[in-house]
Amino acid sequence: MKIGIIGPAAAGKTTLFNALTGGAATTGGYGAARVNIGAAAVADARVDALSGVFRPKKTTHASVNFVDAPGVGDAGAAKSAEAIPQALEGADALLVVVRAFEDAGVPHPKESVDPARDLADVRFDLMLRDLAVVERRMERLERLVKLKRDPAEAAEFALLGRIREALEEGRPVRSMEMSEEEARSVKGFGFLSAKPLLFVVNVGENQLGDVLPKMNGETPVVLAARLEEELAQLPDEERAEFLADYSLESSALDKVIQAAFSLLNLRCFFTVSEEEVRAWPVRAGTIALHAAGTIHSDLERGFIRAEVISHPDFMAAGSLGAARERGTLRLEGKDYVVKDGDIFHVRFNV
């Protein structure tokens, strides 16, 4: 899973990136051109519990890749009509950071702090970028369509015309009704306004616990990015004391990642052995055959059956042998829909 971090200048995008990934990217400066890439492990107590049972050589949590993309949603960068940044190609969703903190040392580019306005500006910027892409492609297609040589080009031109109309009306691409074939045909454009959005409001440490109003009907994740960045740099034993000092039960970063999983409708299943305990994220509705392919293509190609047990049932049994005796470890076919928390072992023959 890949998530692009975007937002106005001085909102704290790179600070949040550092907090999420444990990175040390340089922060500060409007319109910075640096692209930062990193990954964050998804905290999951179920994985830790399974590792406690199997004591494997390796434990692998699910992970999320983050890209800190400059200039998107940044009015000060004057890039609104440019092509979609390469850094965001293939992103499954966009995390929009807007600020609610006041800091005279970090002036807001618009000279006032207004997270709802900034969010509206980011949405407009995404649609404007998409519109520029649509218009360029339609200009290339127009002459070819007039020649009436390729029906597919005419269909693409008509679809892009619908998308242009929606964007000009202020409607993002994701709000449009498209057939599966139409959605596939425009996927290669990577329209930013087609991607799901996750909103984060970056507040000051003194604002933690304040109730912020909804923005355009959305309830954002609220965090203090600078505080979270400091927390991410601490050894595990010092984090609890640090959180207690700010009357926090846990880091807000887990909320961000869990919100991203929810936004993308992801689930996790697990594979277990003395070699490795591992979490595998898949889309809700994934069948056993395709889940096997997530692990390795050979498992999908030679799939016979899957041995499956839910995490609670396994923990209640204490071992796979005991679960088999209880009858809670069962065999499922290729069309079984994988559930969140399933422990999965594939029988296959290639």
Buried (B, 14 or more C-beta within 10 A) or exposed (E): BBBBBBBBBBBBBBBBBBBBBEBEBEBEEBBBEEBBBBBBBBBBEBBEEBBEBBEBEEBBBBBBBBBBBBBBBBBBBEBBEBEBBEBBEEBBBBBBBBBBBBEEEBBBBBEEBBBBBBBBBBBBBBBBBBBBBBBEBBEEBEEBBEEEEEEEBBBBBEBBEBBBEBBEEEBBBEEBEBEEEBBEBBEEBBBBBBBBBBBBBBBBEEBBEEEBEEBEEEEBBBBBBBBBBBBBEEEEEEBEEBBEEEEBEEBBBEBBBBBBBEBBEBBBBBBBEEEBBBBBBBEEEBBBBBBBBBBEEBBBEBBEBBBBBBBEBBBEBEEBEEBBEEEBBBEBEBEBEBBBBBBBBBEBEE
